[in-house]
Amino acid sequence: MFSVAAAANLSLVAMVIVAAVSDVRSRRIPNWLVAAGLALALVAQVATHGPADGALVWIGGAATGAVMLLAVYLMGGMGAGDVKLMGAVGAFMGVAGAAHVAVVGFLAGGALAIAALLLRRIAAARRAAARKPVRLPYGLAIATATLLVKWELF
């Protein structure tokens, strides 16, 4: 039987995978995707916890997820789409889940940054590379962290 929790998990996984693919391809996370994720998370939280408690879990998780990345965004380290995506992930996962995913995401993002720098250094050794900032698809780090946390691997 298909439960609310299963539908929410499927929606969350689909959202972060689509976001990661979009971010890798275009360095953008679509607003429609984040909005749909927020709406589905609200429905799932209300169905699971009731209207009042569900709304509190939803807003608490969304706020926690977004706030965890806000300072990095304000310093120019990531785009607004990444912050919004993390808010949507938090809306599905609640406060503790959002914090957990954000911390694992920081680790995944760090690994992604190291890989990007190594690839840039290899490319620079082959040719004189122009010095420009490396733009990372942080949606990939958020997706990786979400899946690791949901599958209880981290």
N, C-alpha and C positions, 0 to 999 in steps of 0.2 A: 504494500500500500504506500502511496506517495504522501508524505507528511509535509507540513508547513516547513519544518526544519530542513527536509531534503530539498524542497523547492527553493528555500532561501540559500542553502549551500550551493545549489546548481546555479542560481542567479549570480551569486557572489563570484564563483569561479569563472563563469562566462564573462562577467563584467571585467575582471582583472586581466583575463586572457585577451579580450578584445582591446582593452586599454594598452596592454603591453605591445601588441602587434601594431596598433596605430602609432604608438610613441616611437617604436623602432623605425617604422617606415617614414613617418612625417614629422616626428618630434612634437606631436600634438595629441592631446587626449580630448575627444569630442565632448562638448557640454551635454549633448543629448544622452550620451552614455552615462555620465555621472548623474544626471537628473533622473534617468530611468532607474539607476541603481538606488538612489535615495528613495524614490517612490516605492520600489519593491521592498527595500529594507523596512520602511515604515509599515507597510502592510504586514510583513512577516513579524515585526516586533509587536504590533497591536494584536495580531492573531495569536501570538505566543503568550504575551504578558497581559493582555487587556488594554483598553484605550489609554488610560492614564499612565500606568507603569510602562507600557510599550512605547509611548511617546517619550517618556523620560529616558529609557534605555537608548532609543533612537537618537535623540538630541545629544545625550551625554557622549555616546560613542562617536557621533559625527564631529562634535566639538573637540573631543580629545584627539581624534585622528588629524583634523585640520590644524589644531594648535601645535601638535608635535612637530609639524613641518613648517609652520609659519615663519619662524626665525630664519630658517635656511632660505625660504622664498624672499623674505625682506632683504636679505643680504645678497640677493641675486644668484643664489646657488641652484635654484630650480624654478620651474614655471608654475603658474597658478593652477594649471591642470593637474599637476602632481598633488598639490595641496587639496584640491577638490576631490580627486580620486581617493586620497587617504581619508578624507571626511566620509565619503560614501562607504569605504571599507569599514570604517569605525561604526557607521550607522547599522551595518549588518552585525558587527561583532561586539558592540558594547564598549564600555570604557576600558576594561582590562584587556580585552582582545585588541582594541585599537592601539593601546600602548605597547602591547607585545609585538604586534605587526610592525609598528613604527620603529622599534628598537632593532628588530631583525632586518627591517628594510634599510636602516642605517648601515648595518653590517654588509648586506647585499650590495648596497650602493657603493660602499667603500671598495668591495671586491671588483665591482664594475668599473670604478674609477681607476683602480690599479691596472686592470686589464686594458682600459682605453689608453692610459699613459704608456704602457709597454708597447702596444700596437703603434702608437704615434712615434715612439722612439725608434722602432724597427723601420717604419716608413721614412723617418727623417734620415736614418742611416743610408737608405737607398737613394734618396734625393734630398735636395735642400727644401725642407718643408717650411711653409709660411707659419709664422707664430700667430695662432689664433686660439681662443679658448676651446676646450673640448666640451661639447654639449652631449650630456649623457641622457639616454632614455630612462629616466628614473621610474617611469611607469613599469618598466621591466623589473626593477628592484622591488617595487611595491607588490607586483604580481607574484614574484618569487617568494617574498616574505609571507604573503597571505597564504599561499599554498603550503609552505613549510609549516606555518602555524596551524592551519586547518587540518593538515594531515598529521599533526603532532610530531613532526620531525625536528622541530627546533623550539 
